Amino acid sequence: MSITHERDINGLATLSVVAKEEQCHSELSFCIPTSLAFAKRLTWEQTPWISNNLNRRSVNPIGEADAYRIAQYLTSQGHDVTQRNVQRALLFGSTYTPTSEGDNMSEDIGMNPHLFLIFPNASMVPYLDKQFLKIWHDEIVKPAFDRAWKDSGLTLVHGVSLDTPTRILPPTGVRTERDAYPVSGFLERLRNGNPGAVRDYWPVWGDSEWHLGLEGKYTNTRTRIYHEAWSAIKGMLKDHPQMSSYQIPILLAVSRMQIHVNTRLSTSYKFKCVAQEWDRLVDSRFVKPASFQVVFETVIGTTPESVVENKPVVTTFIVDEKGKQIKRLADCEDDEAEDAHRSKRMMISIAGGYLSDA
C-alpha cells in the first residue's frame, strides 16, 4: 500500500503471466430445419405457453440475448425476422433420446434440441393467442398428427372401410388409439394457470436388429411420414381465413446442451464435438445448408503460481445425468480424433485420489 503514483500500480494485464486457467463450453447451438423429418424422435408440446428454464437461462420462451443472436443470423440469411419474432416463437416439440415414452413424460423440457416455429408476420404472441391455439391444435396439427399415427403401422386403425361388407365408413370415421385429444382441455389449463406441461409423441420406430432403440431400416418410413405431416401442416395453414398473420412459418431448432471442450482443440473439432451430439437426435438431410451455428464461450482466469506449479495431472471423465456411461475424455495432444468433450451435463475430475466437481 506504499505506492504513491498511479503509474506504479500493477494492472490486471500483468497477471497474464499466470493466466493459465481456461475453460471453453457451449450452451447454445441452433439451425434451420426444412421439415419435421429433421427429428428422429419428436414430441408434440401441447402446452407451449409453459415457461421453461435450463441452467438459469430461458429455454421457452427463447431468452432476449439468444433471440438477438439468432435473429441476427436469420437476417443475414435473408429472413425478415426480428428479435421479437424469435422471442415469440411457438414451441412445437422436442427431440429426445431413444428410450421409452415413460422416461420422457416429466414436465422438464430437457436440454435436447427443441423445435420452434417463428411467425414473422404475427401481430399477437402465438402461444398466448387463444384463438390461434384452438385453430392450430384442432384444425392444423391434430389432423396431421392423427394421420401420421394412422399411416405409421404402429397402432390399430378403427373404422376403415374394410371393416364392413359395404366398405362404407362408419359415422365416427377413421381413428386410432393414438389420436390426439382436442384443445379444449389444454386451454382450460391456460385459463387456470396450471403450470404442468402436457406433451404427446409422434410415431417412433425401432429396428430390433439395432441396439438402443435406433430406427435403422425404418429411416425412410419416418422420413416420409414426418415430411408428409409437415407438408399437411403448411397446406392447412396456408390461406386459412382466420390465420392470415400466421403464414409462412420458419422452423428453428435450438439446443441448450452444455458441452465442455478442451481449449487446445482446433475450431473445426470443437464444432464437431457439438455436432455429434445433435447427430444422435436429428437427420442432417433436413437441415438448411450452412445454417448450423454453435456459440462457444471461453473463460480465462488466473491461478496462484503455487497452484499452477503443483497442479496434479487431471483425468476427466464424461458422466450422464444418471451416473451411467462413464468414458475417458480424450487428451487432444495424444489423439484429437477422440470425443474430446463432455456430452451430458456433468464433468467429474479425478485428481490426487479424490472426486470433485470440475
VEXDREN-2710 file (C-alpha; in Angstrom, 1 decimal):
% VEXDREN-2710
k/r/px/py/pz
1/MET/0.0/0.0/0.0
2/SER/3.1/2.2/-0.2
3/ILE/2.5/3.1/-3.9
4/THR/2.3/6.9/-4.3
5/HIS/1.7/7.3/-8.0
6/GLU/-0.9/5.8/-10.3
7/ARG/1.7/4.7/-12.8
8/ASP/3.2/2.4/-10.3
9/ILE/0.0/0.3/-9.9
10/ASN/0.4/-3.1/-11.4
11/GLY/-2.7/-3.5/-13.7
12/LEU/-4.7/-6.7/-14.2
13/ALA/-2.8/-7.2/-17.5
14/THR/0.3/-8.0/-15.5
15/LEU/-1.5/-11.2/-14.4
16/SER/-1.3/-12.6/-17.9
17/VAL/1.8/-14.5/-17.0
18/VAL/-0.2/-16.6/-14.6
19/ALA/-3.5/-16.7/-16.5
20/LYS/-3.3/-20.4/-17.1
21/GLU/-6.9/-21.4/-16.3
22/GLU/-9.0/-21.5/-19.4
23/GLN/-12.5/-23.1/-20.0
24/CYS/-14.4/-23.3/-23.2
25/HIS/-18.0/-24.5/-23.5
26/SER/-21.2/-24.2/-25.5
27/GLU/-24.7/-23.7/-24.1
28/LEU/-26.3/-22.6/-27.4
29/SER/-26.5/-24.1/-30.8
30/PHE/-29.2/-23.7/-33.4
31/CYS/-30.1/-24.4/-37.1
32/ILE/-32.9/-24.0/-39.6
33/PRO/-34.7/-27.3/-40.3
34/THR/-36.5/-27.8/-43.6
35/SER/-39.1/-30.3/-42.4
36/LEU/-40.4/-32.2/-39.3
37/ALA/-38.4/-35.1/-40.8
38/PHE/-35.4/-33.2/-39.3
39/ALA/-36.2/-35.0/-36.0
40/LYS/-35.6/-38.7/-35.5
41/ARG/-37.9/-38.7/-32.5
42/LEU/-40.3/-35.8/-31.7
43/THR/-42.7/-34.7/-29.1
44/TRP/-45.7/-32.5/-29.7
45/GLU/-45.7/-29.9/-26.9
46/GLN/-49.4/-29.2/-26.4
47/THR/-49.0/-26.5/-23.7
48/PRO/-46.5/-24.2/-25.5
49/TRP/-47.2/-21.3/-23.1
50/ILE/-45.5/-23.1/-20.2
51/SER/-42.2/-21.4/-19.4
52/ASN/-39.0/-23.5/-19.0
53/ASN/-35.6/-22.6/-17.8
54/LEU/-32.3/-24.5/-18.0
55/ASN/-29.0/-23.5/-16.4
56/ARG/-30.6/-20.2/-15.3
57/ARG/-31.5/-19.4/-18.9
58/SER/-34.9/-19.2/-20.5
59/VAL/-35.5/-22.1/-22.9
60/ASN/-39.1/-21.3/-23.6
61/PRO/-39.7/-18.6/-24.5
62/ILE/-36.3/-18.0/-26.0
63/GLY/-34.3/-15.5/-23.9
64/GLU/-33.6/-12.0/-25.1
65/ALA/-29.9/-12.4/-25.6
66/ASP/-30.3/-15.7/-27.5
67/ALA/-33.1/-14.3/-29.6
68/TYR/-31.0/-11.3/-30.6
69/ARG/-28.1/-13.6/-31.7
70/ILE/-30.5/-15.9/-33.6
71/ALA/-32.3/-13.0/-35.3
72/GLN/-29.1/-11.5/-36.4
73/TYR/-28.1/-14.8/-38.1
74/LEU/-31.5/-15.3/-39.7
75/THR/-31.5/-11.7/-41.1
76/SER/-28.1/-12.4/-42.6
77/GLN/-29.6/-15.4/-44.4
78/GLY/-32.3/-13.3/-46.0
79/HIS/-35.1/-13.9/-43.5
80/ASP/-37.2/-10.8/-42.5
81/VAL/-37.1/-11.7/-38.8
82/THR/-36.8/-9.5/-35.7
83/GLN/-35.6/-10.3/-32.2
84/ARG/-39.2/-10.0/-31.0
85/ASN/-40.3/-12.6/-33.6
86/VAL/-37.7/-15.1/-32.2
87/GLN/-38.7/-14.4/-28.6
88/ARG/-42.4/-15.1/-29.6
89/ALA/-41.5/-18.3/-31.4
90/LEU/-44.0/-21.1/-30.7
91/LEU/-42.6/-24.2/-29.1
92/PHE/-43.7/-27.1/-31.3
93/GLY/-41.8/-30.1/-30.0
94/SER/-38.6/-31.5/-28.6
95/THR/-36.3/-34.2/-29.8
96/TYR/-35.5/-37.0/-27.3
97/THR/-33.2/-40.0/-26.9
98/PRO/-34.4/-43.5/-27.9
99/THR/-35.9/-44.5/-24.6
100/SER/-39.4/-45.4/-23.6
101/GLU/-42.0/-42.7/-23.7
102/GLY/-42.5/-43.1/-20.0
103/ASP/-38.9/-41.9/-19.4
104/ASN/-39.7/-38.7/-21.2
105/MET/-43.0/-37.8/-19.6
106/SER/-41.6/-35.5/-17.0
107/GLU/-42.6/-31.8/-17.1
108/ASP/-38.9/-30.9/-17.6
109/ILE/-38.4/-30.0/-21.3
110/GLY/-34.9/-31.3/-21.2
111/MET/-31.8/-30.0/-23.0
112/ASN/-32.1/-31.8/-26.3
113/PRO/-32.8/-29.7/-29.4
114/HIS/-36.2/-28.1/-29.3
115/LEU/-38.2/-27.2/-32.4
116/PHE/-39.8/-23.8/-32.6
117/LEU/-42.0/-22.0/-35.2
118/ILE/-41.3/-18.4/-36.0
119/PHE/-44.2/-16.4/-37.4
120/PRO/-42.6/-13.2/-38.8
121/ASN/-46.0/-11.5/-39.5
122/ALA/-47.8/-12.4/-36.3
123/SER/-49.4/-9.5/-34.6
124/MET/-50.1/-11.5/-31.4
125/VAL/-48.0/-13.7/-29.2
126/PRO/-48.8/-17.1/-30.7
127/TYR/-48.5/-19.2/-27.5
128/LEU/-50.9/-16.7/-25.7
129/ASP/-53.4/-16.2/-28.6
130/LYS/-56.3/-18.5/-27.6
131/GLN/-58.0/-18.2/-31.0
132/PHE/-54.8/-19.2/-32.8
133/LEU/-54.1/-22.0/-30.3
134/LYS/-57.5/-23.5/-30.9
135/ILE/-57.3/-23.5/-34.7
136/TRP/-53.6/-24.5/-34.6
137/HIS/-54.3/-27.5/-32.4
138/ASP/-57.6/-28.8/-33.7
139/GLU/-57.6/-27.9/-37.3
140/ILE/-53.9/-27.9/-38.3
141/VAL/-51.6/-30.1/-36.1
142/LYS/-54.1/-32.7/-34.8
143/PRO/-55.2/-33.9/-38.3
144/ALA/-51.6/-34.2/-39.4
145/PHE/-50.6/-35.9/-36.1
146/ASP/-53.6/-38.4/-36.2
147/ARG/-52.8/-39.2/-39.9
148/ALA/-49.1/-39.8/-39.0
149/TRP/-50.2/-42.4/-36.5
150/LYS/-52.7/-43.9/-38.9
151/ASP/-50.0/-44.4/-41.6
152/SER/-47.3/-45.5/-39.1
153/GLY/-48.3/-49.1/-38.9
154/LEU/-47.7/-48.9/-35.2
155/THR/-51.2/-48.8/-33.9
156/LEU/-54.6/-50.4/-34.6
157/VAL/-56.8/-48.4/-37.0
158/HIS/-60.5/-48.4/-36.3
159/GLY/-63.3/-47.6/-38.8
160/VAL/-61.5/-48.4/-42.0
161/SER/-63.8/-49.3/-44.9
162/LEU/-62.6/-52.9/-45.0
163/ASP/-64.2/-53.5/-41.6
164/THR/-67.7/-53.6/-43.2
165/PRO/-69.0/-55.7/-46.2
166/THR/-70.3/-52.5/-47.8
167/ARG/-66.9/-50.8/-47.4
168/ILE/-68.7/-47.7/-46.1
169/LEU/-67.0/-45.7/-43.3
170/PRO/-68.9/-45.6/-40.0
171/PRO/-70.2/-42.3/-38.7
172/THR/-67.2/-41.9/-36.4
173/GLY/-64.7/-42.1/-39.3
174/VAL/-61.2/-43.5/-39.1
175/ARG/-59.5/-43.3/-35.8
176/THR/-56.6/-44.9/-33.9
177/GLU/-55.8/-45.3/-30.2
178/ARG/-53.1/-42.6/-30.6
179/ASP/-55.5/-39.9/-31.8
180/ALA/-54.7/-36.6/-30.1
181/TYR/-57.2/-35.0/-27.6
182/PRO/-58.9/-31.8/-28.7
183/VAL/-57.6/-28.5/-27.5
184/SER/-60.4/-27.6/-25.0
185/GLY/-58.8/-29.3/-22.0
186/PHE/-55.5/-27.7/-22.7
187/LEU/-57.0/-24.2/-23.0
188/GLU/-58.7/-24.8/-19.6
189/ARG/-55.2/-25.3/-18.2
190/LEU/-54.1/-22.0/-19.7
191/ARG/-57.1/-20.2/-18.2
192/ASN/-56.5/-21.8/-14.8
193/GLY/-52.8/-21.0/-14.8
194/ASN/-51.9/-24.7/-14.5
195/PRO/-48.1/-24.9/-14.6
196/GLY/-47.9/-28.5/-15.7
197/ALA/-46.7/-29.2/-19.3
198/VAL/-48.5/-31.7/-21.5
199/ARG/-47.0/-33.4/-24.5
200/ASP/-47.7/-36.3/-26.9
201/TYR/-45.4/-38.2/-29.2
202/TRP/-45.1/-38.5/-32.9
203/PRO/-44.7/-42.1/-34.1
204/VAL/-41.3/-43.6/-33.5
205/TRP/-39.9/-46.8/-35.0
206/GLY/-37.3/-49.2/-33.6
207/ASP/-35.2/-51.7/-35.6
208/SER/-34.8/-54.8/-33.5
209/GLU/-31.5/-55.5/-35.2
210/TRP/-30.0/-52.4/-33.8
211/HIS/-29.3/-51.6/-30.1
212/LEU/-30.6/-48.6/-28.1
213/GLY/-33.9/-48.4/-30.0
214/LEU/-32.4/-46.9/-33.2
215/GLU/-34.7/-46.7/-36.2
216/GLY/-32.4/-48.5/-38.5
217/LYS/-34.2/-49.8/-41.6
218/TYR/-37.3/-47.6/-40.8
219/THR/-35.5/-44.4/-41.6
220/ASN/-37.3/-43.9/-44.9
221/THR/-40.7/-44.6/-43.2
222/ARG/-40.0/-42.0/-40.5
223/THR/-38.8/-39.5/-43.2
224/ARG/-41.8/-40.0/-45.4
225/ILE/-44.4/-39.7/-42.6
226/TYR/-42.8/-36.8/-40.8
227/HIS/-42.3/-34.9/-44.1
228/GLU/-45.9/-35.5/-45.2
229/ALA/-47.1/-34.2/-41.8
230/TRP/-45.1/-31.0/-42.2
231/SER/-46.5/-30.6/-45.8
232/ALA/-50.0/-31.1/-44.4
233/ILE/-49.5/-28.5/-41.7
234/LYS/-48.2/-25.9/-44.1
235/GLY/-51.1/-26.7/-46.5
236/MET/-53.8/-26.4/-43.9
237/LEU/-52.2/-23.2/-42.6
238/LYS/-51.9/-21.6/-46.0
239/ASP/-54.7/-19.2/-46.8
240/HIS/-56.7/-20.2/-43.7
241/PRO/-59.2/-17.4/-43.4
242/GLN/-58.5/-16.9/-39.7
243/MET/-54.7/-17.3/-39.9
244/SER/-53.7/-14.6/-42.2
245/SER/-51.0/-13.2/-39.9
246/TYR/-49.5/-16.7/-39.3
247/GLN/-48.5/-17.5/-42.8
248/ILE/-45.0/-18.8/-44.0
249/PRO/-43.7/-20.1/-40.7
250/ILE/-40.0/-20.7/-40.2
251/LEU/-38.7/-23.8/-38.4
252/LEU/-36.0/-23.2/-35.8
253/ALA/-34.2/-25.8/-33.8
254/VAL/-32.4/-24.6/-30.6
255/SER/-30.3/-26.7/-28.2
256/ARG/-29.2/-25.7/-24.7
257/MET/-26.9/-28.7/-24.2
258/GLN/-24.0/-27.7/-22.1
259/ILE/-20.9/-29.2/-23.8
260/HIS/-17.4/-28.5/-22.5
261/VAL/-14.5/-28.9/-24.9
262/ASN/-10.7/-28.9/-24.5
263/THR/-9.4/-25.5/-25.2
264/ARG/-6.5/-26.9/-27.2
265/LEU/-8.8/-28.4/-29.8
266/SER/-9.0/-26.9/-33.2
267/THR/-12.0/-24.8/-34.1
268/SER/-13.3/-27.4/-36.5
269/TYR/-13.0/-30.1/-33.9
270/LYS/-14.8/-28.1/-31.3
271/PHE/-17.6/-27.6/-33.8
272/LYS/-17.6/-31.4/-34.4
273/CYS/-18.0/-32.1/-30.7
274/VAL/-21.3/-30.3/-30.6
275/ALA/-22.5/-31.5/-33.9
276/GLN/-22.0/-35.1/-32.9
277/GLU/-24.5/-34.6/-30.0
278/TRP/-27.1/-33.3/-32.5
279/ASP/-26.5/-36.3/-34.8
280/ARG/-27.9/-38.7/-32.2
281/LEU/-31.2/-36.8/-32.4
282/VAL/-31.7/-35.3/-35.8
283/ASP/-31.5/-36.1/-39.5
284/SER/-28.9/-33.8/-41.1
285/ARG/-30.5/-34.2/-44.6
286/PHE/-33.3/-31.8/-43.4
287/VAL/-31.1/-29.0/-42.1
288/LYS/-30.8/-25.9/-44.3
289/PRO/-27.2/-25.9/-45.7
290/ALA/-24.8/-23.8/-43.7
291/SER/-27.4/-23.0/-41.1
292/PHE/-26.0/-25.0/-38.2
293/GLN/-24.4/-22.5/-35.7
294/VAL/-22.6/-23.1/-32.5
295/VAL/-21.9/-20.4/-29.9
296/PHE/-18.8/-21.1/-27.7
297/GLU/-18.0/-19.2/-24.5
298/THR/-14.4/-19.0/-23.4
299/VAL/-13.4/-18.0/-19.8
300/ILE/-9.8/-17.2/-18.9
301/GLY/-8.8/-16.7/-15.3
302/THR/-5.7/-16.5/-13.1
303/THR/-4.4/-19.1/-10.6
304/PRO/-1.9/-18.6/-7.8
305/GLU/1.6/-19.6/-9.0
306/SER/1.9/-22.2/-6.3
307/VAL/-1.2/-23.9/-7.5
308/VAL/-0.1/-23.7/-11.1
309/GLU/3.3/-25.3/-10.3
310/ASN/1.9/-28.0/-8.1
311/LYS/-1.2/-28.8/-10.2
312/PRO/-1.8/-32.5/-10.3
313/VAL/-2.4/-34.4/-13.5
314/VAL/-6.2/-34.5/-14.0
315/THR/-8.0/-37.2/-15.9
316/THR/-11.5/-36.1/-17.0
317/PHE/-14.5/-38.4/-17.5
318/ILE/-17.9/-37.9/-19.0
319/VAL/-20.9/-39.0/-16.9
320/ASP/-24.5/-38.8/-17.9
321/GLU/-27.2/-37.3/-15.5
322/LYS/-27.9/-40.7/-14.1
323/GLY/-24.2/-41.5/-13.4
324/LYS/-24.0/-44.0/-16.2
325/GLN/-21.9/-44.5/-19.4
326/ILE/-18.6/-43.2/-18.0
327/LYS/-15.9/-42.8/-20.5
328/ARG/-12.5/-41.1/-20.5
329/LEU/-12.2/-37.7/-22.1
330/ALA/-9.5/-37.7/-24.8
331/ASP/-6.3/-35.8/-24.5
332/CYS/-6.0/-33.7/-27.6
333/GLU/-2.2/-34.0/-27.6
334/ASP/-2.5/-37.8/-27.8
335/ASP/-5.3/-38.1/-30.3
336/GLU/-7.6/-35.2/-31.4
337/ALA/-9.8/-37.7/-33.2
338/GLU/-11.4/-38.9/-29.9
339/ASP/-14.5/-37.4/-28.5
340/ALA/-12.9/-34.6/-26.5
341/HIS/-15.9/-33.2/-24.9
342/ARG/-18.3/-34.0/-22.2
343/SER/-21.6/-34.9/-23.7
344/LYS/-24.1/-34.9/-20.9
345/ARG/-24.1/-32.2/-18.5
346/MET/-21.7/-33.2/-15.7
347/MET/-18.0/-33.4/-15.6
348/ILE/-16.0/-35.1/-12.7
349/SER/-12.3/-34.7/-12.3
350/ILE/-10.2/-37.4/-10.6
351/ALA/-7.1/-35.8/-9.1
352/GLY/-4.8/-37.0/-6.4
353/GLY/-7.3/-39.7/-5.4
354/TYR/-10.4/-37.6/-4.8
355/LEU/-13.5/-36.7/-6.7
356/SER/-14.6/-33.1/-7.2
357/ASP/-16.9/-31.2/-9.5
358/ALA/-14.8/-29.7/-12.3
END
